[in-house]
Amino acid sequence: QNNMVKIMNSSLGCKTKSHHGMTKAERQMNADNKLRGFVTGKNVDIFMIAIALAWYHVGQAHAQSEDGAPQDNSEQEGEILSSTAVLFPCYDMLCHSFGVIFHCSLYSSFHACFDVIRFIEIMGVFVYYFLSRYVPALPYTACMFLVGLLIGYSVQRVAGNAVTESTTLWLGIEGEVILLVFLPGLVYLDSYNIDVHMFQQAFWQVSLFAFPMVLAGMTLTALVAYYIFPYGWSFDLSMTFGSILSATDPVAVAVLLSELGAPSRLQMHISGESLMNDGSAIVFYNIFSARFLFELGINGVGEDIGWGKGFAMFFRLAFGAVAIGLAFGIGVVFVLYHLNRSLSGEDNVVQVVLTISAAYLAFFTSEILSGCSGVIAVLTCGVTIKSFGETLINDLKLAVNFWEITEHLLNSLLFALAGVVWGDILS
């Protein structure tokens, strides 16, 4: 049989090689694979990192013991923080929110921030089990809001413990951190789960609902606040108030339409408008809040935005975000095309990491660096990846499951933290 195989290979122009007849490149690759397997299997890399860290701390302790007194590193820490703030523009905001400046005395505060997160996620498991088995009619997010309400209400009334101390740290968190942490993950999954073909057919109707009709609803709400409310608000403040209330949450309506068997086009109008009206409402809020702050007469606060400048600002915020999201989406599709080793588990994981990195980078680039709408940028990025890159994802089930887990965690934490803030106000 071996002779027949050799004859057939020679007739087909093939060359047979034994294990000892491997080429130099194949032997090098085999040796590299063995070395990598040994390092990862025995955790040699982690052991080497631990040795380096231990050696560094021993050297620091030895240097301080020779000096006879602890060194004042405030100037050096300031230089490190300033350089880090240049590299990462949102670093100062994150440090101020979490109380983390890489200082040993503040490490406990940073560690305590996660106590309430762990508690909320564990409570979310019990809440989901109870609702799914006994009271399926109650929405999960509303119950998580009530859980957070009880936690926030008990902060000032219960003796100090790990959960209440951690909750106190979260009460002072910046609103920008909430947007940076929660919005990209939630918006991306909703935009990725959208039916692209149906969205293309209903695009103009959805755009009409999400922009002109949101503006009309915002104006009607502002007129009620301006003429009926007894607070004496200015028109710009009333429009700011209307922009906050103009973005609706259609979850209950979408579930009802699905149960009643409504046409898929109507469901797309509701779900697509809910995705786009978040971005349009934020754009309108930025415009009218700047006008209201300018009315206060504080130097350097707000901006006098006229009608022409307002329309220009609207198109810049909206279409600039679309361009940024489209650029990130096309870049992700290009990288997904080259990560095409479907049998490589590492490639599959990197593809999922690429999608979440693109979602958060698109939001950060649009919202923080460019001053555009981060929601519209993430929405455009998700729709672009769904349209052109879904067939390039090697393990689609892995990506969808990861994003569903992320959405569940973010929803649980977001609604619970909202309840915490409201409970603290009530107390």
SVG drawing of the C-alpha trace seen along z (x, -y; Angstrom):
<svg xmlns="http://www.w3.org/2000/svg" viewBox="-54 -88 74 90">
<polyline fill="none" stroke="black" stroke-width="0.4" points="0.0,0.0 2.8,-2.4 4.4,-1.7 1.1,-2.3 0.6,-5.6 4.1,-6.7 3.5,-5.8 0.2,-7.7 1.7,-10.7 4.6,-10.7 2.2,-10.4 0.2,-13.4 3.3,-15.4 3.1,-15.3 6.0,-14.8 5.7,-12.6 7.5,-13.6 7.9,-11.7 8.0,-13.2 11.8,-13.5 11.5,-15.0 9.8,-18.2 11.0,-21.5 12.8,-24.0 9.7,-26.3 7.5,-23.4 9.9,-22.3 10.2,-25.9 6.3,-26.2 6.1,-22.9 8.6,-24.1 6.8,-27.4 3.5,-25.6 5.1,-23.3 6.7,-26.3 3.4,-28.2 1.5,-25.2 4.0,-24.7 3.9,-28.4 0.1,-28.6 -0.4,-25.2 2.0,-25.7 1.0,-29.4 4.6,-30.4 3.6,-33.9 1.6,-34.7 4.4,-33.4 6.9,-35.7 4.6,-38.7 4.2,-37.9 8.0,-37.7 8.5,-41.1 5.8,-42.8 7.3,-41.3 10.8,-42.4 9.5,-45.9 7.8,-46.3 10.8,-44.9 13.0,-47.4 10.6,-50.2 10.5,-49.1 14.3,-48.8 14.7,-52.3 12.4,-53.8 14.0,-51.9 17.4,-53.3 16.1,-56.9 14.7,-56.4 11.3,-58.0 8.5,-57.5 9.0,-59.4 6.7,-62.2 5.6,-61.1 2.9,-63.7 4.9,-65.6 5.7,-62.4 2.1,-61.2 0.9,-64.5 3.2,-64.1 1.9,-60.6 -1.7,-61.7 -1.2,-64.7 0.5,-62.5 -2.3,-59.9 -4.9,-62.6 -3.3,-63.6 -3.4,-60.1 -6.9,-59.4 -9.1,-62.5 -11.8,-60.9 -9.4,-59.7 -9.9,-62.7 -13.6,-62.2 -13.4,-58.5 -10.9,-59.2 -13.2,-61.8 -16.2,-59.5 -14.6,-56.5 -12.1,-58.1 -9.3,-56.2 -6.0,-57.9 -3.7,-54.9 -2.9,-55.7 -2.7,-53.0 -4.9,-54.9 -7.7,-55.1 -7.5,-51.5 -10.1,-50.5 -12.5,-53.0 -12.0,-51.6 -12.5,-48.1 -15.6,-49.1 -17.3,-50.4 -17.9,-46.9 -19.6,-45.6 -23.0,-47.1 -22.5,-45.9 -22.0,-42.3 -25.0,-42.6 -27.2,-44.0 -26.3,-41.3 -27.0,-38.5 -30.3,-40.1 -31.0,-40.3 -30.7,-36.5 -33.3,-36.0 -35.6,-38.6 -35.5,-37.0 -36.2,-33.5 -39.1,-34.8 -40.7,-36.8 -40.2,-34.1 -41.7,-31.4 -44.5,-33.1 -45.2,-36.7 -44.2,-36.8 -46.4,-39.8 -44.1,-42.1 -41.2,-43.7 -37.7,-42.7 -36.2,-46.2 -39.0,-47.8 -38.4,-45.3 -34.7,-46.0 -35.5,-49.7 -37.5,-48.9 -34.5,-46.9 -32.3,-49.9 -34.9,-52.1 -34.8,-50.0 -31.0,-50.1 -30.9,-53.9 -33.6,-54.5 -31.7,-52.4 -28.3,-54.2 -29.1,-56.9 -31.1,-54.6 -29.1,-51.4 -25.8,-51.1 -22.7,-51.2 -21.9,-48.0 -20.2,-47.1 -23.3,-47.6 -24.3,-51.0 -20.7,-52.3 -20.4,-51.1 -23.7,-52.7 -22.6,-56.0 -19.6,-56.0 -21.9,-55.4 -24.3,-58.3 -21.6,-60.8 -20.8,-59.3 -20.7,-61.7 -23.5,-61.4 -20.9,-61.2 -19.6,-58.0 -23.1,-56.4 -23.3,-57.3 -19.9,-56.0 -20.4,-52.7 -24.0,-51.8 -25.2,-53.4 -22.8,-51.8 -23.4,-48.3 -27.2,-48.7 -27.5,-50.6 -25.2,-48.3 -27.1,-45.1 -30.5,-46.7 -29.0,-48.0 -27.4,-44.6 -30.6,-42.7 -32.6,-44.9 -33.9,-43.4 -31.7,-45.2 -34.0,-44.5 -37.1,-45.7 -35.2,-48.7 -34.2,-49.8 -37.8,-49.6 -39.1,-51.6 -36.1,-54.0 -37.9,-57.2 -40.9,-56.5 -38.7,-55.8 -36.6,-59.0 -39.9,-61.0 -41.0,-59.6 -37.5,-60.0 -36.7,-63.6 -39.6,-65.8 -42.2,-64.1 -39.9,-64.0 -39.5,-67.7 -43.2,-68.2 -43.8,-66.2 -41.1,-68.1 -42.6,-71.4 -46.1,-70.4 -44.7,-69.3 -42.7,-72.6 -45.9,-74.6 -47.7,-72.8 -44.7,-73.5 -44.5,-77.1 -48.2,-78.1 -49.8,-75.7 -47.0,-74.9 -46.9,-77.5 -43.1,-77.7 -42.5,-80.7 -40.1,-78.8 -38.5,-80.4 -39.3,-79.0 -35.8,-77.5 -36.0,-75.8 -39.4,-74.4 -37.9,-73.1 -35.1,-71.5 -37.7,-69.9 -39.6,-68.7 -36.5,-67.2 -35.9,-65.1 -39.4,-63.7 -39.6,-63.3 -37.7,-60.0 -40.1,-57.2 -39.4,-53.6 -41.5,-51.2 -40.7,-48.0 -44.2,-47.3 -45.7,-48.4 -43.4,-46.2 -44.2,-43.2 -47.9,-43.8 -47.6,-44.1 -45.7,-40.9 -48.3,-39.1 -51.1,-40.4 -49.3,-39.3 -49.0,-42.9 -47.3,-43.3 -43.6,-43.2 -43.4,-46.6 -45.4,-48.2 -43.1,-46.6 -40.1,-48.0 -41.6,-51.5 -41.9,-51.2 -38.5,-49.6 -36.6,-51.6 -38.0,-54.9 -37.1,-54.0 -33.5,-53.5 -33.2,-56.8 -35.2,-59.0 -32.6,-58.6 -30.0,-60.2 -32.4,-63.0 -33.6,-63.8 -30.0,-64.1 -29.2,-66.4 -32.2,-68.6 -31.3,-68.6 -27.8,-69.8 -29.1,-72.7 -31.8,-74.0 -29.9,-73.4 -27.0,-75.5 -29.6,-78.3 -31.0,-78.1 -27.6,-78.2 -26.7,-81.3 -29.8,-83.0 -28.4,-82.7 -25.8,-85.3 -22.8,-83.3 -19.6,-84.1 -18.4,-81.2 -21.5,-79.0 -24.0,-78.2 -24.2,-79.6 -26.5,-81.9 -27.7,-79.5 -29.9,-81.1 -32.2,-79.3 -29.5,-79.1 -26.8,-78.0 -29.3,-75.6 -30.0,-73.8 -26.3,-73.7 -25.5,-72.3 -28.3,-69.7 -26.9,-68.5 -23.4,-68.4 -24.4,-66.4 -26.5,-64.0 -24.7,-63.5 -21.3,-63.8 -22.2,-60.9 -23.4,-58.9 -20.1,-59.4 -18.1,-58.3 -20.3,-55.2 -20.0,-54.3 -16.2,-54.6 -16.0,-52.4 -18.4,-49.9 -16.4,-49.6 -13.2,-49.2 -14.7,-46.4 -15.9,-44.6 -12.4,-44.9 -10.8,-43.4 -13.4,-40.6 -12.6,-39.7 -9.0,-39.0 -9.9,-37.1 -11.2,-34.3 -9.8,-31.2 -13.2,-29.8 -11.6,-26.7 -9.4,-29.0 -11.1,-29.6 -8.8,-32.5 -9.9,-34.2 -13.6,-33.8 -13.0,-35.4 -11.0,-38.3 -13.9,-39.0 -16.3,-39.4 -13.8,-41.6 -13.5,-43.7 -17.2,-44.4 -17.4,-45.6 -14.3,-47.7 -15.7,-49.3 -19.0,-50.1 -17.4,-51.9 -14.7,-53.6 -17.4,-54.9 -19.4,-56.3 -16.3,-57.9 -15.0,-59.3 -18.4,-60.8 -19.6,-62.0 -16.4,-63.1 -13.9,-63.9 -16.1,-65.2 -19.0,-66.6 -21.5,-64.6 -24.2,-62.1 -22.7,-59.0 -26.0,-57.1 -26.4,-57.7 -22.7,-56.7 -23.2,-53.4 -26.5,-52.8 -24.8,-53.3 -21.9,-51.2 -24.1,-48.3 -26.3,-48.4 -23.2,-48.5 -21.7,-45.5 -25.0,-43.6 -25.4,-44.4 -21.9,-43.6 -20.1,-41.7 -22.5,-39.2 -21.5,-36.6 -17.8,-37.2 -18.3,-36.3 -17.0,-32.8 -19.0,-31.9 -22.2,-34.0 -23.8,-32.3 -20.8,-33.2 -21.1,-36.9 -24.9,-37.0 -24.6,-35.2 -21.9,-37.5 -23.9,-40.6 -27.1,-39.2 -25.1,-38.6 -23.7,-42.2 -27.2,-43.6 -28.6,-41.8 -25.8,-42.9 -26.0,-46.5 -29.8,-46.7 -29.8,-45.2 -27.1,-47.6 -28.5,-50.7 -32.1,-50.4 -30.9,-49.4 -28.5,-52.5 -31.4,-54.7 -33.5,-53.3 -30.6,-53.9 -30.4,-57.6 -34.2,-58.0 -34.3,-56.2 -31.6,-58.4 -33.6,-61.5 -36.7,-60.2 -34.8,-59.4"/>
</svg>
